[in-house]
């Protein structure tokens, strides 16, 4: 079983560049998983939504594991709220989870491991985002992670016998980033 957790910064400013957050990947099951990956859902359209021509949300910049870039591909949800994501040799249709809409993005991140075993220490992926300079003050921008194994429970690419494993996100709450204008500290 793949499990993920996002750690977001407490204070983020409108227009801030290179905001870093941590996506933690862990195997909480009893057996190894093969071809570990993470999906990062990003609220790119912002509060004003996909009906406008200007995105005022978050923009994915990149991801690193132990300072090295991970394989990453960004996909945009179409007008039906779907994106066709390549997981290995398989095309998988991903539906935008609650809190995301057409125009938002899902980013595929491939971990640099062939497998991930239950006793293995969790892997922390550093993700970099930009906040739009048009973001709405104090309005939450959603971000969500989902992990899985593209080869399932064996190392073979045999999706019919051993399907792709996805973390269940049906009850998982979105993380949010609330852009602020300034921070004022007064000493008297």
C-alpha positions as CSV (number, residue, x, y, z in Angstrom):
1,X,0.0,0.0,0.0
2,X,1.4,3.4,-1.0
3,X,0.7,6.3,1.2
4,X,1.6,10.0,0.9
5,X,1.6,13.1,2.9
6,X,2.2,16.8,1.9
7,X,3.9,19.3,4.1
8,X,3.2,22.9,3.0
9,X,4.8,26.1,4.3
10,X,2.9,28.1,6.9
11,X,3.3,31.5,5.2
12,X,3.3,32.1,1.4
13,X,3.0,35.4,-0.4
14,X,1.1,36.5,-3.5
15,X,3.5,36.3,-6.4
16,X,6.1,34.3,-4.4
17,X,8.4,32.2,-6.6
18,X,9.9,28.8,-5.7
19,X,7.7,27.9,-2.8
20,X,8.9,24.6,-1.5
21,X,6.8,21.8,0.0
22,X,7.6,18.2,0.8
23,X,5.8,15.1,-0.6
24,X,6.5,12.1,1.6
25,X,6.1,8.7,-0.1
26,X,5.8,5.6,2.2
27,X,4.9,1.9,1.9
28,X,2.5,1.2,4.7
29,X,1.6,-2.3,3.5
30,X,3.0,-5.7,4.1
31,X,4.5,-6.4,0.7
32,X,6.8,-4.5,-1.8
33,X,5.3,-2.4,-4.6
34,X,7.0,-2.0,-7.9
35,X,7.5,1.1,-10.0
36,X,6.7,3.7,-7.3
37,X,5.2,7.0,-8.5
38,X,3.4,10.0,-7.1
39,X,0.7,12.2,-8.6
40,X,0.6,15.8,-7.5
41,X,-2.7,17.7,-8.1
42,X,-2.2,21.4,-8.5
43,X,-4.8,24.2,-8.4
44,X,-3.5,26.2,-11.4
45,X,-6.7,28.1,-12.2
46,X,-7.1,29.6,-8.8
47,X,-10.2,31.1,-7.3
48,X,-11.5,32.6,-10.5
49,X,-11.5,29.2,-12.2
50,X,-11.1,27.8,-15.6
51,X,-13.7,30.0,-17.3
52,X,-11.2,32.9,-17.2
53,X,-8.2,33.4,-19.5
54,X,-5.9,34.2,-16.6
55,X,-4.7,31.5,-14.2
56,X,-4.3,32.9,-10.7
57,X,-3.3,29.8,-8.7
58,X,-0.2,27.7,-8.4
59,X,2.3,26.7,-11.1
60,X,4.4,23.5,-10.8
61,X,8.2,24.3,-11.3
62,X,10.0,21.0,-10.5
63,X,10.7,18.2,-8.1
64,X,13.8,16.7,-6.6
65,X,14.7,13.7,-4.5
66,X,18.0,14.1,-2.5
67,X,18.9,17.1,-4.7
68,X,18.5,15.2,-8.0
69,X,15.6,15.9,-10.5
70,X,12.9,13.2,-10.6
71,X,11.2,12.2,-13.9
72,X,8.2,14.5,-14.1
73,X,5.4,15.1,-16.6
74,X,2.7,17.6,-16.2
75,X,-0.8,17.1,-17.6
76,X,-3.8,19.5,-17.7
77,X,-7.4,18.5,-17.0
78,X,-9.5,18.9,-20.1
79,X,-13.0,20.4,-20.2
80,X,-14.4,17.1,-18.9
81,X,-12.1,17.2,-15.8
82,X,-10.0,14.4,-17.2
83,X,-6.3,13.9,-18.0
84,X,-4.7,11.0,-19.9
85,X,-1.6,10.2,-17.9
86,X,1.2,7.8,-19.0
87,X,2.1,5.3,-16.2
88,X,4.9,3.2,-17.8
89,X,3.5,2.0,-21.1
90,X,-0.1,2.4,-19.9
91,X,-2.4,5.3,-20.6
92,X,-4.6,6.0,-17.6
93,X,-7.5,8.4,-17.5
94,X,-7.3,10.4,-14.2
95,X,-10.4,12.3,-13.1
96,X,-9.9,15.6,-11.3
97,X,-10.5,15.0,-7.6
98,X,-12.9,17.2,-5.5
99,X,-11.5,20.7,-5.3
100,X,-9.9,20.6,-8.8
101,X,-11.4,21.5,-12.2
102,X,-10.6,21.8,-15.9
103,X,-7.4,23.8,-16.4
104,X,-5.9,22.5,-13.2
105,X,-2.9,20.1,-13.5
106,X,-1.8,16.7,-12.3
107,X,2.0,16.1,-12.3
108,X,3.4,12.5,-12.6
109,X,6.5,12.1,-10.5
110,X,8.5,8.9,-10.9
111,X,10.5,7.8,-7.9
112,X,14.1,6.6,-8.6
113,X,13.5,3.1,-7.2
114,X,12.6,-0.1,-8.9
115,X,10.5,-1.1,-5.8
116,X,9.6,0.2,-2.4
117,X,9.5,-2.2,0.5
118,X,7.5,-1.8,3.8
119,X,10.6,-1.4,6.0
120,X,12.2,1.2,3.7
121,X,12.4,4.7,5.2
122,X,9.9,7.1,3.7
123,X,11.1,9.1,0.7
124,X,10.8,12.9,0.8
125,X,10.4,14.6,-2.6
126,X,11.0,18.4,-2.6
127,X,8.4,20.1,-4.8
128,X,8.8,23.7,-6.1
129,X,5.8,25.8,-7.0
130,X,5.2,29.5,-8.0
131,X,2.2,31.4,-6.7
132,X,0.6,33.7,-9.2
133,X,1.0,37.4,-8.7
134,X,-2.8,37.6,-9.4
135,X,-3.7,35.1,-6.6
136,X,-6.6,36.2,-4.4
137,X,-5.6,37.3,-0.9
138,X,-6.2,34.7,1.7
139,X,-8.2,32.4,-0.6
140,X,-7.1,28.8,-0.4
141,X,-5.4,27.1,-3.3
142,X,-5.7,23.3,-3.3
143,X,-2.9,20.8,-3.6
144,X,-3.2,17.0,-3.2
145,X,-0.9,14.0,-3.5
146,X,-1.6,10.5,-4.5
147,X,1.0,7.7,-4.7
148,X,1.1,4.2,-6.3
149,X,3.0,1.5,-8.1
150,X,2.8,1.4,-11.9
151,X,3.8,-2.3,-12.0
152,X,1.7,-3.4,-9.0
153,X,2.8,-6.2,-6.7
154,X,5.4,-7.8,-9.1
155,X,8.2,-6.3,-11.2
156,X,6.6,-7.3,-14.6
157,X,4.7,-4.9,-16.8
158,X,1.6,-7.2,-16.8
159,X,-1.3,-4.8,-16.1
160,X,-3.9,-7.4,-16.9
161,X,-2.7,-9.9,-14.3
162,X,-1.3,-7.3,-11.8
163,X,-3.0,-3.9,-12.1
164,X,-1.6,-0.5,-11.2
165,X,-2.0,0.3,-7.5
166,X,-3.2,3.7,-6.5
167,X,-3.5,5.3,-3.1
168,X,-7.1,5.7,-2.1
169,X,-7.8,9.5,-2.0
170,X,-11.6,9.3,-1.7
171,X,-11.5,10.4,1.9
172,X,-8.2,12.3,1.8
173,X,-8.5,16.1,2.5
174,X,-6.8,18.6,0.1
175,X,-3.9,20.6,1.5
176,X,-4.2,24.3,0.9
177,X,-1.9,27.3,0.4
178,X,-3.4,30.7,1.4
179,X,-1.4,33.5,-0.2
180,X,-0.8,36.5,2.0
181,X,0.2,40.1,1.0
182,X,2.7,41.0,3.7
183,X,3.9,40.0,7.1
184,X,4.4,42.7,9.6
185,X,6.3,42.3,12.9
186,X,6.2,45.1,15.4
187,X,8.6,45.3,18.4
188,X,7.8,47.7,21.1
